[in-house]
């Protein structure tokens, strides 16, 4: 019984560590003409989404801009 509990605990801990690990994400910035710039971001998904949205703000230099960035 004790080894079963230890196995379950170790498996739970391992899965939590893998969920929050950093991965490589690609942020694509595009406009009606197509993709014009890509950025590689190695971070957690949440942080990568925040950084990608910061890139979108950088390229929106005029009102009603159709430029945007998305995480791929």
C-alpha positions as CSV (number, residue, x, y, z in Angstrom):
1,X,0.0,0.0,0.0
2,X,2.9,2.3,0.9
3,X,4.6,1.8,-2.5
4,X,1.3,2.4,-4.4
5,X,1.0,5.7,-2.6
6,X,4.6,6.6,-3.4
7,X,4.1,5.7,-7.0
8,X,1.0,7.8,-7.3
9,X,2.7,10.7,-5.6
10,X,5.7,10.5,-7.9
11,X,3.6,10.3,-11.0
12,X,1.5,13.3,-9.9
13,X,4.6,15.4,-9.2
14,X,6.2,14.4,-12.5
15,X,3.0,15.4,-14.5
16,X,2.9,18.8,-12.7
17,X,6.5,19.5,-13.6
18,X,5.9,18.6,-17.2
19,X,2.8,20.7,-17.6
20,X,4.6,23.9,-16.6
21,X,7.8,23.3,-18.6
22,X,9.0,25.8,-21.1
23,X,8.4,25.0,-24.8
24,X,9.2,26.7,-28.0
25,X,6.3,28.7,-29.5
26,X,6.1,30.7,-32.7
27,X,4.4,34.1,-32.8
28,X,3.3,35.0,-36.3
29,X,2.5,38.6,-37.1
30,X,0.4,39.1,-40.2
31,X,-1.7,41.6,-42.1
32,X,-4.0,41.2,-45.2
33,X,-0.8,40.8,-47.3
34,X,0.2,37.7,-45.4
35,X,2.7,36.8,-42.6
36,X,5.5,39.4,-42.4
37,X,7.4,38.6,-39.3
38,X,7.7,35.6,-36.9
39,X,9.2,35.4,-33.5
40,X,10.4,32.3,-31.6
41,X,9.5,32.4,-27.9
42,X,10.7,29.7,-25.5
43,X,8.6,30.0,-22.4
44,X,5.4,28.7,-20.8
45,X,2.3,29.0,-23.0
46,X,0.8,31.8,-20.9
47,X,3.9,33.9,-21.0
48,X,4.4,33.3,-24.7
49,X,0.8,34.5,-25.4
50,X,1.6,37.7,-23.4
51,X,4.8,38.3,-25.3
52,X,3.0,37.7,-28.6
53,X,0.3,40.2,-27.8
54,X,3.0,42.7,-27.0
55,X,4.4,42.2,-30.5
56,X,0.9,42.9,-31.9
57,X,0.8,46.3,-30.1
58,X,4.2,47.2,-31.6
59,X,3.0,46.7,-35.2
60,X,-0.4,48.5,-34.8
61,X,0.8,52.0,-35.5
62,X,-2.4,53.4,-37.0
63,X,-6.1,53.3,-36.1
64,X,-8.1,50.4,-37.4
65,X,-5.0,48.5,-38.3
66,X,-5.5,45.0,-39.6
67,X,-2.2,43.8,-38.3
68,X,-2.2,41.2,-35.6
69,X,0.0,38.5,-34.1
70,X,-1.0,35.0,-33.1
71,X,0.7,32.1,-31.3
72,X,1.2,29.0,-33.5
